[in-house]
Amino acid sequence: MGQMIYFDYNATSPVMPASRQAWLDATEQFIGNPSSPHRIGARADGALSDARERLAAILGCDPLDIVWTSGATESNNAVLHHFARTLDPKAEVWISAIEHPCVIQAAQHYFPRRRRLVPVTPDGIIDLDWLTVELSETRPGAVAVMAANNVTGVLQPWREALAICRQYQVPFFCDAVQWLGKLPAKGLGDCDFLSGCAHKFGGPRGIGFLKCPSQGRVHSLLFGGNQEEGRRPGTENVAGAISLVAALEAREALIAVGENDPRVDWRADFEGCLLGNLPGALVVGAGQRRLWNTVAALMPYMATQHRWVVKLDKLGFAVSTGSACSTGKEEPSHVLTAMGLNANDATRVLRFSSGWETTSDQWTALAEAVGKVYVDAHPITTQTAA
Ligand code: PLP
């Protein structure tokens, strides 16, 4: 494989050096099991507590509210499972229509007849008016709204949704996977339930967290141990937790000095080229507040979006479709159809997502490659237009 330029950070990101080093050091230093009774175990336990305190300081919550997990899919499933075990048997759970499948499917599993979808506007933002009106009439057992969408990058008004839920004393759950490490984490710890994972912001895969109500007895998904105060059995991933925190602290430091600002411009330049060179192209959620790294673009028709991905891959760029491809067949993304795109248009969406390591030159090279794929595929149209 030749040199590839990676534009699929929303799927996963490479491990950043500070996080890798923290993982290596921790693996060497903390060889014990945090539950073991000897001093080697106690040392590992101490390191884990330290990582918990540092994460809590970033999020603004009590360290005892944090449970380490294997990643956000587990955290999100654990939250829905907890709701199923603790809410009134008649209570509904309201989740936004654009949640990640691990929230949507877990809600479908645990609340097959008591799940309502919070609608989104055509711009991909949850409908706060709907939430305000509905909450004034009915009280669900909980509301789930993600912080930033993984397909479109559109930021969700989680602070406002949290405030409305507080007003009606309804627990609020926020999946902050795509927000964390790209925008300031401050305030997220106010959410009753919060999930995140390291591999979206330069930490390793297989480590995430769940923040749950103060020292709450979250009903564990798993059986077999008292780790994490009985909330998550299984030997803790000490090095994973330490390297998650190292990555998040490094990202927070970049955000604090405004390092994301120029990246907004690089992305805007890319979008300008895309719209200028490709007739009929559209940026999904354009004009809305979006993550600085994400572009979901409705591309000119080309048999299947998969073809765009393959052609860009051949030119050395790794990008993603906006579709769920788990069956091998392109299914339109539920995020895009919830925004009102028809199924046909939804399968025309490509997602480009950069990372902190991505340079302005790489965005420019991507724009050129996209233009080249289009020209090669549309020789006649291009000649006519010229
Ligand atoms: N939530 C969102 C918004 C995501 O983008 C993802 C991953 O794509 C997940 C949850 C699942 O995270 P993990 O890969 O850690 O299980």
Boltz pocket constraint, residues with backbone or C-beta under 6 A from the ligand:
constraints:
  - pocket:
      binder: B
      contacts: [[A, 10], [A, 11], [A, 70], [A, 71], [A, 72], [A, 73], [A, 74], [A, 76], [A, 100], [A, 102], [A, 146], [A, 148], [A, 149], [A, 150], [A, 175], [A, 177], [A, 178], [A, 196], [A, 197], [A, 207], [A, 208]]
      max_distance: 6.0
